[in-house]
């Protein structure tokens, strides 16, 4: 008897004991709500816990499964690639979304990963669709299971995140476009909700932002760990119509989460989500907890903490409305972060931390000059996108006897440049058995990857002057602890400190609501 008891205890410690939702005779919920928060960190949730109310993050922490470290095992850089991995349970080489933008060798420029010239936009000129998403998603499987009765919608400030969350078979994906701030979608989807058309017409963002003021939600002395200057100061951010980047900046601010919640709550009512008999409806929502990109670069720790405090309030609003409209006992709610963190603040030079700038056009020019000197004049470099270099294969094959050898020569030249920590060919990465190699391999799609992949020195700034205006990204190698929450009827509240592979989330949600896992998902669900 003692041996059986000991075995039971050990099994309980080795697995995450998630109990499936079972609120109706069918054992399935009426509503599934998926939330993805860009750059949300577990350590900040713990650090700011005392500032949160009872109905937002603390409810998720205390009432459901709380995974403190969701491991993406990949070098993710944006919400699109992270959301694709979460919703498909598959890595970029399978799902087809390695990043929000991919380099088009045909056009010699960066294009959205989900660009689709055949899909016109609604309230936008963007041409996007889920056609290039190669596998099914959680939303697709929910729609297929519902045989036409299920409603599937997604809402996010980011267009590609919204489309990934809505999937191929969803009713509609909604996002805020960067040009005029209208709530937009793509004609790929068969539905465009009337309440969104009314909102765009009667209360457009472009008319509301001029009077919007973002200031701290509470006294600054309540925010922990601030410097004396920050504690005694404050901030006041406005959104001027004259700013050409108005909506892009708004979409990285705390107020955008309030707008998203407003639209999500309106969707619950106007679309009667969770009210359809014998069908599991799905609503997916994208929020941001990313550092605010202020126009003058004057945002800091106070703004970041305020984003968390305000987001907590919005999560609470949303959960309360779900409880009122559908009942939390009839709902399955999961929330995840995106597995990365972009710290935009370089260290002040007075601290003498080694640093410098890597300018992409200069890298391109030096590499082309080197290859021209070695193999003859030519345009060898087709382009640089982020940390990937694309070489012109036709030029290489014309000028050299062995194109692969020339690519290796290019790699060896690049790695000697200041600010470059490493450079590997695509072949190097695909054949590298190490853990570091696996992380890079898990981050790329060989079909769209460059010929050479660069790793930059931590502390340096990468200046992408191949676009206008230039984009500067400060390099840090530190990992961000990534939270995941699951709240559902009869789920045992528990905290999981052991890292959990992110590819297990899609099959776990599928198992919880009793539908098939996405077709590209090969990982096992967390144990029930």
C-alpha positions in Angstrom: 0.0 0.0 0.0 2.9 2.3 0.9 4.6 1.6 -2.4 1.4 2.4 -4.3 1.0 5.7 -2.4 4.7 6.6 -3.1 4.2 5.8 -6.8 1.1 8.1 -6.9 3.0 10.9 -5.3 6.0 10.6 -7.7 3.7 10.5 -10.7 2.0 13.7 -9.5 5.3 15.4 -9.1 6.5 14.4 -12.6 3.4 15.5 -14.6 1.3 18.5 -14.8 -2.1 17.3 -13.7 -4.6 19.3 -15.8 -8.2 18.2 -15.5 -10.3 18.6 -18.6 -13.2 21.1 -18.5 -16.5 19.3 -18.1 -19.4 21.7 -17.5 -22.1 20.2 -19.7 -23.3 16.7 -20.6 -20.9 16.8 -23.6 -18.0 17.5 -21.3 -17.0 20.5 -23.3 -17.0 24.3 -22.7 -19.2 26.8 -24.6 -16.4 29.3 -25.1 -12.6 29.1 -25.6 -10.7 32.3 -25.1 -7.0 32.4 -26.2 -4.9 35.4 -25.1 -1.4 36.1 -26.4 0.5 39.0 -24.7 3.6 40.2 -26.5 6.7 40.1 -24.3 4.9 39.4 -21.0 7.4 38.3 -18.4 6.9 36.0 -15.4 9.4 37.8 -13.3 7.6 41.1 -13.8 4.3 39.5 -12.9 5.8 38.3 -9.6 7.6 41.6 -9.0 4.4 43.6 -9.5 1.9 41.2 -8.0 1.2 43.4 -5.0 -0.1 46.1 -7.4 -2.6 43.8 -9.1 -6.2 43.5 -8.3 -8.0 40.2 -7.5 -9.6 39.7 -10.9 -6.8 39.8 -13.4 -3.4 38.2 -13.3 -3.9 37.1 -9.6 -7.0 35.2 -10.5 -5.1 33.4 -13.2 -2.2 32.7 -10.9 -4.3 31.5 -8.0 -7.2 29.7 -9.7 -5.7 27.8 -12.6 -2.5 26.3 -13.9 0.4 28.8 -13.8 3.5 27.7 -15.8 6.3 30.1 -14.9 8.6 29.2 -17.8 7.2 28.3 -21.2 10.2 27.4 -23.4 10.0 28.2 -27.1 13.4 26.6 -27.8 13.8 29.1 -30.6 15.2 32.5 -31.2 11.9 34.2 -31.8 11.7 37.9 -32.6 8.1 38.9 -33.0 4.4 38.2 -32.1 3.7 36.5 -35.5 6.2 33.7 -35.2 5.5 33.1 -31.5 1.7 33.0 -32.1 2.1 30.7 -35.0 4.1 28.2 -32.9 1.5 28.4 -30.0 -1.5 28.0 -32.2 -0.1 25.3 -34.5 2.1 23.4 -32.1 4.7 23.3 -34.9 8.0 25.0 -35.5 8.5 27.6 -38.3 10.0 25.0 -40.7 6.6 23.3 -40.5 4.1 26.1 -40.0 5.8 28.5 -42.5 6.0 31.6 -40.2 9.6 32.2 -39.0 9.0 35.9 -38.5 6.6 38.7 -39.3 8.6 39.7 -42.3 10.5 37.5 -44.7 12.9 38.4 -47.5 11.5 38.0 -51.0 14.4 37.2 -53.3 12.1 37.8 -56.3 11.4 41.3 -55.2 14.7 42.0 -53.3 12.8 43.3 -50.3 11.1 42.4 -47.0 7.5 41.4 -47.3 4.9 40.3 -44.6 5.1 36.6 -44.0 1.4 36.3 -44.8 1.3 38.6 -47.8 -1.3 37.5 -50.3 -1.9 39.7 -53.4 -5.1 37.9 -54.1 -6.8 39.0 -50.8 -8.0 42.5 -50.6 -8.4 44.3 -47.3 -11.4 45.6 -45.5 -10.8 49.1 -44.2 -7.1 48.7 -45.2 -4.9 48.5 -48.3 -3.0 45.5 -46.7 -3.2 42.3 -48.7 -2.9 39.5 -46.2 -4.4 36.1 -45.6 -3.6 32.8 -43.8 -2.8 31.0 -47.2 0.9 30.9 -46.4 0.3 29.4 -43.0 1.1 25.8 -44.0 -0.8 23.8 -41.3 -4.0 23.9 -39.3 -4.4 25.9 -36.1 -6.4 25.6 -32.9 -9.0 27.8 -34.4 -9.2 25.7 -37.6 -9.7 22.5 -35.6 -12.4 24.2 -33.5 -14.2 25.3 -36.6 -13.9 21.9 -38.2 -15.2 20.2 -35.1 -18.2 22.6 -35.0 -19.3 21.6 -38.6 -20.4 25.2 -39.4 -22.0 26.0 -36.1 -18.9 27.4 -34.3 -18.0 31.1 -34.4 -14.2 31.8 -34.5 -12.9 35.4 -34.2 -9.6 37.0 -33.4 -8.8 40.5 -32.3 -5.3 42.0 -32.1 -3.5 45.3 -32.8 -1.1 43.3 -35.1 -2.6 42.1 -38.4 -0.6 38.9 -38.8 -1.1 37.8 -35.2 -4.8 38.3 -35.7 -4.8 36.2 -38.9 -2.8 33.4 -37.3 -5.2 33.3 -34.3 -8.3 33.2 -36.6 -6.7 30.5 -38.8 -7.9 29.4 -42.2 -11.4 28.5 -41.2 -12.2 31.3 -38.8 -15.0 33.8 -39.3 -12.8 36.9 -39.1 -9.5 38.4 -38.0 -9.6 42.0 -36.8 -6.6 44.4 -36.4 -5.7 48.1 -36.2 -4.1 49.3 -39.4 -1.1 51.6 -39.3 -2.3 54.2 -41.8 -5.5 55.5 -40.3 -6.2 53.4 -37.2 -9.3 51.7 -38.6 -10.2 48.3 -37.3 -9.5 46.2 -40.4 -9.6 42.7 -41.9 -9.0 40.8 -45.1 -11.6 39.8 -47.7 -10.3 36.2 -47.3 -12.7 35.8 -44.4 -16.4 35.6 -45.1 -17.6 37.8 -42.2 -16.9 41.4 -41.2 -18.9 42.2 -38.1 -21.4 45.1 -38.3 -20.4 46.4 -34.9 -16.8 47.0 -36.2 -18.2 48.9 -39.2 -20.2 51.1 -36.8 -17.2 51.6 -34.5 -15.0 52.7 -37.4 -17.7 55.1 -38.5 -19.0 56.6 -35.2 -15.9 56.5 -33.0 -12.7 56.2 -35.1 -9.4 56.1 -33.4 -8.0 58.9 -35.4 -10.6 61.3 -33.8 -10.1 60.0 -30.3 -6.3 59.8 -30.0 -5.8 63.6 -30.1 -7.4 63.9 -26.6 -5.9 60.7 -25.2 -3.4 61.2 -22.4 -1.4 58.3 -21.0 -0.2 59.0 -17.4 0.6 56.7 -14.5 -2.4 54.7 -13.2 -1.3 55.3 -9.6 1.1 57.4 -7.5 4.6 56.8 -8.8 6.0 56.1 -5.3 3.9 52.8 -5.4 5.8 51.4 -8.3 8.7 49.3 -6.9 12.4 49.5 -7.7 12.4 52.9 -9.4 15.3 55.3 -9.1 14.8 58.4 -7.0 14.4 60.5 -10.2 11.7 58.1 -11.5 9.8 58.0 -8.2 9.7 61.8 -8.0 8.9 62.2 -11.7 6.1 61.0 -13.9 5.2 60.8 -17.6 2.6 62.1 -19.9 2.4 60.6 -23.4 0.1 62.1 -26.0 -0.7 60.9 -29.6 -0.6 63.7 -32.1 -2.3 63.5 -35.5 0.7 65.1 -37.0 3.0 62.2 -36.1 3.4 60.0 -39.2 4.0 57.0 -36.9 1.0 57.8 -34.7 -0.8 54.4 -34.9 2.4 52.3 -34.8 3.4 54.0 -31.5 -0.1 53.8 -30.1 -0.1 50.0 -30.8 2.9 49.7 -28.4 1.3 51.7 -25.6 -0.8 50.7 -22.6 -4.0 52.4 -23.9 -4.1 50.1 -26.9 -4.9 47.2 -24.5 -8.0 49.1 -23.4 -9.2 49.5 -27.0 -8.6 45.8 -27.6 -10.6 44.9 -24.5 -13.5 47.2 -25.6 -13.7 45.5 -28.9 -13.4 42.0 -27.4 -16.3 42.7 -25.0 -18.4 44.1 -27.8 -17.7 40.9 -29.8 -18.9 38.8 -26.9 -22.3 40.6 -27.0 -22.8 41.4 -30.7 -21.6 38.0 -31.9 -23.3 36.0 -29.1 -20.1 34.1 -28.5 -20.6 31.1 -26.2 -24.3 31.2 -26.7 -24.5 28.6 -29.6 -26.0 25.3 -28.6 -23.7 22.2 -29.1 -20.9 24.3 -30.4 -17.6 25.5 -28.9 -17.0 29.1 -30.0 -13.5 30.6 -29.9 -12.3 34.2 -29.3 -8.6 35.0 -29.5 -7.1 38.2 -28.3 -3.7 39.9 -28.7 -2.4 42.3 -26.1 1.0 44.0 -25.6 3.4 44.2 -22.6 6.3 45.3 -24.8 8.4 48.3 -23.7 6.8 51.5 -25.1 8.5 52.9 -28.1 8.2 56.6 -27.3 8.8 59.1 -30.2 11.8 60.7 -28.4 13.0 57.5 -26.7 12.1 58.9 -23.3 10.1 56.0 -22.0 11.5 53.8 -19.3 10.8 51.5 -16.3 7.9 53.5 -15.0 6.0 53.1 -18.3 6.8 49.4 -18.5 5.4 48.8 -15.0 2.4 50.9 -15.8 1.7 48.8 -18.8 1.5 45.7 -16.5 -0.7 47.4 -14.0 -3.1 48.6 -16.7 -3.1 45.3 -18.5 -4.0 43.5 -15.3 -7.1 45.8 -15.1 -8.0 44.9 -18.7 -7.6 41.1 -18.1 -9.9 41.5 -15.1 -12.5 43.4 -17.2 -12.4 40.7 -19.8 -12.7 37.8 -17.4 -15.6 39.5 -15.6 -17.4 40.0 -18.9 -16.9 36.4 -19.9 -18.2 35.3 -16.5 -21.3 37.6 -16.9 -22.1 36.6 -20.5 -21.1 32.9 -20.6 -19.9 31.9 -17.2 -16.3 31.0 -16.3 -17.7 27.6 -15.5 -18.6 27.2 -19.1 -15.3 28.6 -20.5 -11.7 27.6 -21.1 -9.2 30.5 -21.0 -5.5 30.3 -21.8 -3.0 33.1 -21.8 0.6 33.0 -23.0 3.5 35.3 -23.7 5.6 35.3 -26.8 8.8 34.0 -25.4 11.2 36.9 -26.0 11.9 40.4 -24.8 13.3 43.4 -26.7 15.0 45.8 -24.4 15.2 49.0 -26.4 17.4 50.9 -24.0 21.2 50.9 -24.6 23.5 51.3 -21.6 24.7 54.8 -21.0 28.3 55.2 -22.3 29.5 56.5 -19.0 29.4 52.9 -17.7 32.0 51.9 -20.3 30.2 48.6 -21.3 31.7 47.4 -24.7 29.4 48.5 -27.5 29.3 49.8 -31.0 27.1 49.9 -34.1 26.7 47.3 -36.8 25.3 49.0 -39.9 23.6 46.6 -42.3 24.4 48.6 -45.5 28.0 48.7 -44.5 28.1 44.9 -43.9 26.5 44.4 -47.4 29.0 46.8 -49.0 32.1 45.2 -47.4 31.0 41.7 -48.2 30.2 42.6 -51.8 33.7 44.3 -52.2 35.4 41.2 -50.7 33.6 38.8 -53.0 34.3 41.0 -56.0 38.0 41.2 -55.2 38.2 37.4 -54.9 35.9 36.2 -57.7 35.6 39.3 -60.0 33.3 42.3 -60.1 29.6 41.5 -59.5 26.6 42.1 -57.3 26.9 39.1 -55.0 24.8 40.3 -52.1 21.1 40.3 -52.9 20.1 41.8 -49.6 20.2 41.7 -45.8 17.1 41.1 -43.6 17.7 41.3 -39.9 20.4 38.8 -39.2 20.2 36.9 -42.5 22.3 37.6 -45.6 20.9 36.6 -49.0 23.4 36.0 -51.8 22.7 36.0 -55.5 23.1 32.4 -56.5 23.1 33.2 -60.2 26.1 35.6 -59.8 27.9 33.1 -57.6 27.4 30.2 -60.1 28.5 32.5 -63.0 31.6 33.8 -61.3 32.8 30.9 -59.2 33.4 27.2 -59.7 31.8 26.3 -56.4 29.0 28.5 -55.1 28.9 26.7 -51.8 32.6 27.3 -51.3 32.0 31.0 -52.0 29.3 31.1 -49.4 31.6 29.6 -46.9 34.2 32.2 -47.8 31.6 34.9 -47.2 30.8 33.4 -43.8 34.5 33.4 -42.8 34.8 37.1 -43.9 31.7 38.3 -42.1 32.6 36.7 -38.7 35.7 38.8 -38.5 33.7 42.1 -38.6 33.4 44.1 -35.5 30.1 43.5 -33.6 29.6 40.0 -35.2 29.8 37.1 -32.7 29.2 34.3 -35.2 28.2 33.6 -38.7 26.9 30.3 -40.0 25.7 29.1 -43.4 22.3 27.6 -43.7 24.0 24.2 -44.2 26.0 24.7 -41.0 22.8 25.3 -39.1 20.8 22.4 -40.6 23.6 19.9 -39.7 24.6 21.3 -36.3 23.6 18.8 -33.6 24.3 21.1 -30.7 21.6 22.8 -28.5 22.6 26.2 -29.9 22.2 24.9 -33.4 18.8 23.4 -32.5 17.6 26.8 -31.2 18.6 28.5 -34.5 17.2 25.7 -36.6 13.9 25.9 -34.7 13.7 29.6 -35.5 14.0 29.4 -39.3 12.1 28.1 -42.3 14.7 26.7 -44.7 12.4 27.6 -47.6 12.8 31.4 -46.9 16.0 31.5 -44.8 19.1 33.4 -45.9 22.4 31.8 -47.1 24.2 33.1 -44.0 22.8 33.7 -40.5 24.6 36.2 -38.2 24.7 36.4 -34.4 25.5 39.9 -33.2 27.6 40.7 -30.1 25.5 41.5 -27.0 25.6 45.1 -26.1 26.0 46.3 -29.7 23.3 48.1 -31.7 22.2 46.8 -35.1 21.3 49.6 -37.4 19.0 48.5 -40.2 19.5 51.3 -42.6 18.2 49.2 -45.5 14.7 50.7 -44.7 13.5 54.2 -44.0 13.4 55.4 -41.3 16.3 53.3 -40.0 15.5 50.8 -37.2 18.0 50.4 -34.4 17.9 47.2 -32.3 19.9 46.9 -29.1 21.3 43.4 -28.6 20.9 41.4 -25.4 21.3 37.7 -25.0 19.4 37.2 -21.7 16.4 34.9 -21.8 13.0 36.2 -20.6 10.9 33.9 -18.3 7.7 33.3 -20.1 4.3 32.6 -18.4 1.5 30.5 -19.5 -1.9 30.2 -17.8 -4.8 27.8 -18.2 -8.1 28.5 -16.4 -11.0 26.0 -16.9 -13.7 24.3 -14.9 -12.3 21.6 -12.6 -8.7 22.5 -13.4 -6.6 22.1 -10.3 -4.8 25.3 -9.3 -1.1 24.7 -9.4 2.2 26.4 -10.1 4.6 24.7 -12.5 8.3 25.8 -12.2 9.8 23.2 -14.5 10.1 24.6 -18.1 7.4 23.4 -20.5 8.0 23.2 -24.2 5.8 25.7 -26.1 4.9 23.2 -28.8 2.9 21.3 -26.2 0.4 24.1 -25.7 -1.7 23.5 -28.8 -2.2 19.8 -28.2 -2.9 20.5 -24.5 -5.7 23.0 -25.3 -7.1 20.7 -28.0 -7.2 17.8 -25.4 -8.8 20.1 -22.8 -11.7 21.0 -25.1 -11.9 17.6 -26.8 -11.0 18.4 -30.4 -8.2 17.2 -32.6 -4.8 18.7 -32.3 -3.6 20.9 -35.2 -2.3 18.7 -38.0 1.3 19.9 -37.7 1.4 19.2 -34.0 3.5 16.2 -33.1 4.1 16.9 -29.4 2.2 15.2 -26.6 -0.3 17.2 -24.6 0.4 17.9 -20.9 -0.8 14.9 -18.9 -4.5 14.9 -17.9 
